[in-house]
Amino acid sequence: MGNNSASTSRRRLLQGTAAAGMGVFAVTAMEGFTVRAADAAQGRPPREAEDNGGYGPLRPVTRTDPETGFQQTLELPEGFDFTLLSLSGTALGDNHMTPLGPDAMACFEGVEPGTVRLVRNHEERTDQPEAVPSGDLEYRYDPKGSGGTSTLVVQTDGSAPTVTDSWMSLSGTIVNCAGGPTPWGSWLSCEETTSGYGDGWDRKHGYVFEVPAHSDHQVDPIALTDMGRFVHEAVAIDPESGYVYETEDRGAAGFYRFLPHTPGQLAEGGRLQMLKVVDEWQYDTRTGQHAARPLAVEWVDIDDPDPAEAEENSSAVYEQGHAQGAATFGRLEGCWWGGGAAYIASTNGGDEGQGQIWEYRPGKGNGRMSGGTLRLVFESPDSDVLSFPDNVTVTPSGALILCEDTSRSRPALRGLTHDGRVFPFCLDPSNDEWCGATFSPNGEILFANLQGSTSGDPAQPSTRGRTVAIWGPWENGLL
């Protein structure tokens, strides 16, 4: 976290590429992934990067939360350290209890000098009638809703990051799994369920909500119904067109784009579409794919993005697109925009069922590729290499960090390098799910969540969710 020349160079790298949006994947990274994928297609399977991507062997580091006495051990490279920022089962600064299941999040420049803001989802899954409502009643989308988002103000100019304030910023939603940052400084929080009245809730669920990062209080929740009612996961926004790309976490899932009537004003509505591979009817991406081969795509309109039957049939939106020949993916989760493309994690896609990373690049002009191209850039050949990638983010150098959501021992934050090799950067010996990896705007701190329990009493979680901050000599390796 210091002011040495390496960290200064890292800041300059990030600032020099930030004009393209909320994180940039360098062109060299894209060329590297393409080359590595081509190697795989020729019988040379992807393999782990030597020396853990240049960071060397991992060693255990243990830190203790001073408020609760909770101890966390992470395995990190030499020179790296971490601190615990926030735990479920504790109160926020506004005295509301932190909801369970911290999941995806994003980091924004802070209002106060030397600070950043983390807007953090909570994948709270407690059913009715046991669910404990979140936030203030007047701001809840659903009076019974138990999830939402919390905002943390983090001081970053000291010896270690510290939380100086925190509050509920979106209340009364449920199962807020992933989402994504916008180029205009807000967080889009997505509900990963289509539950509703039949399950005891007072509102329909399955929507996207917008949370301005610089708001100092709970926002008025507005369900962005034109963006679809389905089992939402993540979103990524093309800063040039303003189109929003959306993933769906189901065994048979679609990849969507939302064309807003007014870019940047999502509440004004727009048109929802689903990806289709040109000249391929109901193309299935889950197995039998050829790495690096570009697939021309087009988009089919979803006539009813908010179908009345969505609660009983969570695939109601997907089925509209599939009936028009749209493509099927396996459990689409993480999605991040960078370098003119969206990078998408299929958690259990691939011949081994251990995960795929896809690139979607928008097209130009009126030709065959005008709808864009889809390309497989990485497919896990073995669970020891990569197992169930979930949330994904880009690094200042143009690599990827993949959050593993796997039952395999010691899930990792794994790097995916420019030449398409995977390595463990950070391991969790407690075997919890990694979520929400995101870098500070200057690129010096990596924030991430370990999810803990997603149901039960938020004041007494069986496993505490926790938010951590990690820093160290990033210049020693490939992230």
TATAMO-V717116 format. One record per helix or strand of 2 or more residues. SS is the DSSP state (a for helix, b for strand). FROM is the first residue (numbers start at 1). TO is the last residue. If there is no record, write none. Layout:
# TATAMO-V717116
ss:SS from:FROM to:TO
ss:SS from:FROM to:TO
This chain:
# TATAMO-V717116
ss:a from:5 to:20
ss:a from:27 to:41
ss:a from:50 to:54
ss:b from:58 to:64
ss:b from:71 to:77
ss:b from:81 to:87
ss:b from:102 to:109
ss:b from:115 to:122
ss:a from:137 to:139
ss:b from:148 to:155
ss:b from:162 to:171
ss:b from:176 to:181
ss:b from:186 to:191
ss:a from:197 to:199
ss:b from:208 to:212
ss:a from:225 to:227
ss:b from:232 to:237
ss:b from:244 to:248
ss:b from:255 to:260
ss:a from:266 to:268
ss:b from:270 to:277
ss:b from:295 to:301
ss:a from:308 to:310
ss:a from:316 to:322
ss:b from:328 to:329
ss:b from:332 to:338
ss:b from:341 to:346
ss:b from:356 to:361
ss:b from:373 to:379
ss:b from:389 to:394
ss:b from:400 to:404
ss:b from:412 to:416
ss:b from:422 to:427
ss:b from:434 to:439
ss:b from:445 to:450
ss:a from:458 to:460
ss:b from:466 to:471
ss:a from:474 to:476
